Amino acid sequence: EMSFQFLGKNEGFYWFRDHNEYFKIGFKDYLTNRGLHNIRVQIQGEGIYTLGMSSLLELINKSLLGDYIRDNKPITRIDLNCFVQHDLSFVTKEMFVSRKRSYGQISEIGTAKRTQTIYVGKPPFRLRLYDKKLEMQQSKKQSLMEEYFTDQGFDLNDELFNIEFEMHRKHLRDHKIETLEDALANAQSLFKTAMDEIRLIDIETINEKDIKNNTKNRAKTLPIWNEIKDAYSIEAFMQNIFPVERAKRKLVLYDDARFKEEFFQLIRKAYVHRVYMSTTLIEDYLQKAIESL
C-alpha cells in the first residue's frame, strides 16, 4: 500500500501527495467541478530524478490506479528542459526573438553583470532560462539533484544552466498533442520546435535600427542555441528505469529518522505555544498511545 498526505482542495479537486513527494494526485469533487476528467496527476521532480519517468508512470498508472483509469490519458501540461554545462549568465532579454507576438512578454532577474533567470512568453507557452546551480542552493532537493548530475557526468564545479519550456494544453493542442503518450512520443520534436519558436540571437548580426524597429528576427541564431537544439535527446532520460517493486516498498517506508523529525517538530511547537511538557507527561502519552493500538 502507498501512504498519502492530504493537501487540501483546489480547482475542484481534493489533492493528495505521497509521502516521498514523488507525485500529487487529485480527485474531482462532483459538486463543484463539472469538468470531464475525474483524476488529475502532477508528477514531481523528486519522483522523476529518483525513479525515472518510465518507472514513475508505471507506478502511478498500473500499481496505484490500475483498472480505475482508461487507456486514454489527456495531458494538461508538460515542462521540457535541457541542462546545459555552459555559462549562460551573459544572456539578456534583448537577445531573444519569437515568432508570435504573444511570446513577447519578457522578464529578467539578476544583476548588471550576471543574469540569473529569464522568462520569455507566458502560459500557455513560456521559456525559462536560469542558473541551475544557484537554484539548487535554495532548494531542499539539492542533494538529490547533485547526485543525479554526478551520475550523468556533469561537473558541479562548472557552470550549469537550465533551459525549460512550459507548455499547457492550448499550446499542446496546436501541435496535435492530446494525450500523455502523444507528449512522450513527440517530446524531442516539441523541444526542438520550441527552440525555433523562441530564438537566442547574435545581436552583433543586426544593427541599431533593427533593434529600435523591433525587426530583430533578421538576426542570426546564436551558435550555442543551435548546438543545444541539435544535441537534445530524450531517449536516455526515458530509459532511466527503477524497479517499481522497490519503489512501492520505499513509498511505505517510515523509519526512525522520520519519526525523530516529526517528534522534534511537536516538542518545538509545544514550547512555542507554552504547552506544559515534561518527561513524565511524555511517558504517560506514550503508554496511552500504545494501549490505544
Contacts in CASP RR format, 6 or more apart in sequence:
PFRMAT RR
TARGET T0000
AUTHOR 0000-0000-0000
METHOD contacts of the structure
MODEL  1
EMSFQFLGKNEGFYWFRDHNEYFKIGFKDYLTNRGLHNIRVQIQGEGIYT
LGMSSLLELINKSLLGDYIRDNKPITRIDLNCFVQHDLSFVTKEMFVSRK
RSYGQISEIGTAKRTQTIYVGKPPFRLRLYDKKLEMQQSKKQSLMEEYFT
DQGFDLNDELFNIEFEMHRKHLRDHKIETLEDALANAQSLFKTAMDEIRL
IDIETINEKDIKNNTKNRAKTLPIWNEIKDAYSIEAFMQNIFPVERAKRK
LVLYDDARFKEEFFQLIRKAYVHRVYMSTTLIEDYLQKAIESL
1 252 0 8 1.000
2 18 0 8 1.000
2 64 0 8 1.000
2 248 0 8 1.000
2 251 0 8 1.000
2 252 0 8 1.000
3 18 0 8 1.000
3 19 0 8 1.000
3 251 0 8 1.000
3 252 0 8 1.000
3 254 0 8 1.000
4 16 0 8 1.000
4 17 0 8 1.000
4 18 0 8 1.000
4 19 0 8 1.000
4 25 0 8 1.000
5 16 0 8 1.000
5 17 0 8 1.000
5 18 0 8 1.000
5 19 0 8 1.000
6 14 0 8 1.000
6 15 0 8 1.000
6 16 0 8 1.000
7 15 0 8 1.000
7 16 0 8 1.000
7 17 0 8 1.000
7 24 0 8 1.000
8 14 0 8 1.000
8 15 0 8 1.000
9 15 0 8 1.000
9 29 0 8 1.000
11 33 0 8 1.000
12 28 0 8 1.000
12 29 0 8 1.000
12 32 0 8 1.000
12 33 0 8 1.000
13 26 0 8 1.000
13 27 0 8 1.000
13 28 0 8 1.000
13 29 0 8 1.000
13 33 0 8 1.000
13 40 0 8 1.000
14 26 0 8 1.000
14 27 0 8 1.000
14 29 0 8 1.000
15 24 0 8 1.000
15 25 0 8 1.000
15 26 0 8 1.000
16 24 0 8 1.000
16 25 0 8 1.000
16 26 0 8 1.000
16 27 0 8 1.000
17 23 0 8 1.000
17 24 0 8 1.000
17 25 0 8 1.000
17 44 0 8 1.000
18 25 0 8 1.000
18 251 0 8 1.000
19 251 0 8 1.000
19 254 0 8 1.000
20 46 0 8 1.000
20 47 0 8 1.000
20 50 0 8 1.000
20 250 0 8 1.000
20 251 0 8 1.000
20 253 0 8 1.000
21 44 0 8 1.000
21 46 0 8 1.000
21 47 0 8 1.000
22 43 0 8 1.000
22 44 0 8 1.000
22 46 0 8 1.000
22 47 0 8 1.000
22 50 0 8 1.000
22 51 0 8 1.000
22 56 0 8 1.000
22 59 0 8 1.000
22 247 0 8 1.000
22 251 0 8 1.000
23 41 0 8 1.000
23 42 0 8 1.000
23 43 0 8 1.000
23 44 0 8 1.000
23 47 0 8 1.000
23 56 0 8 1.000
23 60 0 8 1.000
24 41 0 8 1.000
24 42 0 8 1.000
24 44 0 8 1.000
25 39 0 8 1.000
25 40 0 8 1.000
25 41 0 8 1.000
25 42 0 8 1.000
25 60 0 8 1.000
25 64 0 8 1.000
26 39 0 8 1.000
26 40 0 8 1.000
26 41 0 8 1.000
27 38 0 8 1.000
27 39 0 8 1.000
28 35 0 8 1.000
28 37 0 8 1.000
28 38 0 8 1.000
28 39 0 8 1.000
28 40 0 8 1.000
37 74 0 8 1.000
39 65 0 8 1.000
39 68 0 8 1.000
39 69 0 8 1.000
40 76 0 8 1.000
41 60 0 8 1.000
43 53 0 8 1.000
43 56 0 8 1.000
43 57 0 8 1.000
43 60 0 8 1.000
45 141 0 8 1.000
46 141 0 8 1.000
46 144 0 8 1.000
47 56 0 8 1.000
48 56 0 8 1.000
49 141 0 8 1.000
49 144 0 8 1.000
49 145 0 8 1.000
49 148 0 8 1.000
50 144 0 8 1.000
50 242 0 8 1.000
51 59 0 8 1.000
51 242 0 8 1.000
51 247 0 8 1.000
52 237 0 8 1.000
52 240 0 8 1.000
52 241 0 8 1.000
52 242 0 8 1.000
53 184 0 8 1.000
53 237 0 8 1.000
53 238 0 8 1.000
53 240 0 8 1.000
54 238 0 8 1.000
54 239 0 8 1.000
54 240 0 8 1.000
54 241 0 8 1.000
55 240 0 8 1.000
55 241 0 8 1.000
55 242 0 8 1.000
55 243 0 8 1.000
55 244 0 8 1.000
55 247 0 8 1.000
56 247 0 8 1.000
57 180 0 8 1.000
58 244 0 8 1.000
59 244 0 8 1.000
59 247 0 8 1.000
59 248 0 8 1.000
61 69 0 8 1.000
61 73 0 8 1.000
62 244 0 8 1.000
63 244 0 8 1.000
63 248 0 8 1.000
72 179 0 8 1.000
73 179 0 8 1.000
73 180 0 8 1.000
73 181 0 8 1.000
74 178 0 8 1.000
74 179 0 8 1.000
74 180 0 8 1.000
75 169 0 8 1.000
75 172 0 8 1.000
75 177 0 8 1.000
75 178 0 8 1.000
75 179 0 8 1.000
75 180 0 8 1.000
75 182 0 8 1.000
75 183 0 8 1.000
76 168 0 8 1.000
76 169 0 8 1.000
77 166 0 8 1.000
77 167 0 8 1.000
77 168 0 8 1.000
77 169 0 8 1.000
78 167 0 8 1.000
78 172 0 8 1.000
78 183 0 8 1.000
78 187 0 8 1.000
78 190 0 8 1.000
79 164 0 8 1.000
79 165 0 8 1.000
79 166 0 8 1.000
79 167 0 8 1.000
80 164 0 8 1.000
80 165 0 8 1.000
80 167 0 8 1.000
80 187 0 8 1.000
80 190 0 8 1.000
80 191 0 8 1.000
80 194 0 8 1.000
80 234 0 8 1.000
81 162 0 8 1.000
81 163 0 8 1.000
81 164 0 8 1.000
81 165 0 8 1.000
82 162 0 8 1.000
82 163 0 8 1.000
82 164 0 8 1.000
82 191 0 8 1.000
82 228 0 8 1.000
82 232 0 8 1.000
83 132 0 8 1.000
83 149 0 8 1.000
83 154 0 8 1.000
83 160 0 8 1.000
83 161 0 8 1.000
83 162 0 8 1.000
84 160 0 8 1.000
84 161 0 8 1.000
84 162 0 8 1.000
84 163 0 8 1.000
84 228 0 8 1.000
85 154 0 8 1.000
85 155 0 8 1.000
85 158 0 8 1.000
85 159 0 8 1.000
85 160 0 8 1.000
86 159 0 8 1.000
86 161 0 8 1.000
86 224 0 8 1.000
87 159 0 8 1.000
87 161 0 8 1.000
88 115 0 8 1.000
88 129 0 8 1.000
88 159 0 8 1.000
88 161 0 8 1.000
88 224 0 8 1.000
89 114 0 8 1.000
89 115 0 8 1.000
89 116 0 8 1.000
89 131 0 8 1.000
89 159 0 8 1.000
89 161 0 8 1.000
90 115 0 8 1.000
91 115 0 8 1.000
91 118 0 8 1.000
91 129 0 8 1.000
91 200 0 8 1.000
92 108 0 8 1.000
92 115 0 8 1.000
92 118 0 8 1.000
93 106 0 8 1.000
93 107 0 8 1.000
93 108 0 8 1.000
93 118 0 8 1.000
93 120 0 8 1.000
94 203 0 8 1.000
94 211 0 8 1.000
95 200 0 8 1.000
95 201 0 8 1.000
95 203 0 8 1.000
95 222 0 8 1.000
96 106 0 8 1.000
96 118 0 8 1.000
96 120 0 8 1.000
96 127 0 8 1.000
96 198 0 8 1.000
96 199 0 8 1.000
96 200 0 8 1.000
96 201 0 8 1.000
97 198 0 8 1.000
97 199 0 8 1.000
97 201 0 8 1.000
97 216 0 8 1.000
97 217 0 8 1.000
97 219 0 8 1.000
98 104 0 8 1.000
98 120 0 8 1.000
98 121 0 8 1.000
98 197 0 8 1.000
98 198 0 8 1.000
98 199 0 8 1.000
99 196 0 8 1.000
99 197 0 8 1.000
99 198 0 8 1.000
100 197 0 8 1.000
102 121 0 8 1.000
102 122 0 8 1.000
102 125 0 8 1.000
103 120 0 8 1.000
103 121 0 8 1.000
103 125 0 8 1.000
103 197 0 8 1.000
103 198 0 8 1.000
104 120 0 8 1.000
104 121 0 8 1.000
105 119 0 8 1.000
105 120 0 8 1.000
105 121 0 8 1.000
105 122 0 8 1.000
106 118 0 8 1.000
106 119 0 8 1.000
106 120 0 8 1.000
106 121 0 8 1.000
107 118 0 8 1.000
107 119 0 8 1.000
108 115 0 8 1.000
108 117 0 8 1.000
108 118 0 8 1.000
108 119 0 8 1.000
109 115 0 8 1.000
109 116 0 8 1.000
109 117 0 8 1.000
109 118 0 8 1.000
110 116 0 8 1.000
110 117 0 8 1.000
115 131 0 8 1.000
116 130 0 8 1.000
116 131 0 8 1.000
116 134 0 8 1.000
117 128 0 8 1.000
117 129 0 8 1.000
117 130 0 8 1.000
117 131 0 8 1.000
118 127 0 8 1.000
118 128 0 8 1.000
118 129 0 8 1.000
118 130 0 8 1.000
119 126 0 8 1.000
119 127 0 8 1.000
119 128 0 8 1.000
120 126 0 8 1.000
120 127 0 8 1.000
120 129 0 8 1.000
120 198 0 8 1.000
121 127 0 8 1.000
121 198 0 8 1.000
123 166 0 8 1.000
123 168 0 8 1.000
124 167 0 8 1.000
124 168 0 8 1.000
124 169 0 8 1.000
124 170 0 8 1.000
124 171 0 8 1.000
124 172 0 8 1.000
125 165 0 8 1.000
125 166 0 8 1.000
125 167 0 8 1.000
125 168 0 8 1.000
125 171 0 8 1.000
125 194 0 8 1.000
125 197 0 8 1.000
126 165 0 8 1.000
126 166 0 8 1.000
127 163 0 8 1.000
127 164 0 8 1.000
127 165 0 8 1.000
127 166 0 8 1.000
127 194 0 8 1.000
127 198 0 8 1.000
128 162 0 8 1.000
128 163 0 8 1.000
128 164 0 8 1.000
128 165 0 8 1.000
128 166 0 8 1.000
129 161 0 8 1.000
129 162 0 8 1.000
129 163 0 8 1.000
129 164 0 8 1.000
130 161 0 8 1.000
130 162 0 8 1.000
130 164 0 8 1.000
131 159 0 8 1.000
131 160 0 8 1.000
131 161 0 8 1.000
132 145 0 8 1.000
132 160 0 8 1.000
132 161 0 8 1.000
132 162 0 8 1.000
133 156 0 8 1.000
133 159 0 8 1.000
133 160 0 8 1.000
135 162 0 8 1.000
136 142 0 8 1.000
136 145 0 8 1.000
136 146 0 8 1.000
139 145 0 8 1.000
146 156 0 8 1.000
149 156 0 8 1.000
149 160 0 8 1.000
150 156 0 8 1.000
154 160 0 8 1.000
163 228 0 8 1.000
165 190 0 8 1.000
165 191 0 8 1.000
165 194 0 8 1.000
167 190 0 8 1.000
167 194 0 8 1.000
172 178 0 8 1.000
172 182 0 8 1.000
172 183 0 8 1.000
175 186 0 8 1.000
175 190 0 8 1.000
175 193 0 8 1.000
176 182 0 8 1.000
177 183 0 8 1.000
177 186 0 8 1.000
177 190 0 8 1.000
183 190 0 8 1.000
184 238 0 8 1.000
187 234 0 8 1.000
188 232 0 8 1.000
188 233 0 8 1.000
188 234 0 8 1.000
188 235 0 8 1.000
191 229 0 8 1.000
191 232 0 8 1.000
191 234 0 8 1.000
192 229 0 8 1.000
192 232 0 8 1.000
195 225 0 8 1.000
195 228 0 8 1.000
195 229 0 8 1.000
195 232 0 8 1.000
196 229 0 8 1.000
199 221 0 8 1.000
199 225 0 8 1.000
200 221 0 8 1.000
200 222 0 8 1.000
200 224 0 8 1.000
200 225 0 8 1.000
201 216 0 8 1.000
201 219 0 8 1.000
201 220 0 8 1.000
201 221 0 8 1.000
201 222 0 8 1.000
202 219 0 8 1.000
202 220 0 8 1.000
202 221 0 8 1.000
202 222 0 8 1.000
202 223 0 8 1.000
203 211 0 8 1.000
203 219 0 8 1.000
205 218 0 8 1.000
205 219 0 8 1.000
205 220 0 8 1.000
206 215 0 8 1.000
206 216 0 8 1.000
206 218 0 8 1.000
206 219 0 8 1.000
209 215 0 8 1.000
210 216 0 8 1.000
210 218 0 8 1.000
210 219 0 8 1.000
267 277 0 8 1.000
269 275 0 8 1.000
270 277 0 8 1.000
271 277 0 8 1.000
END
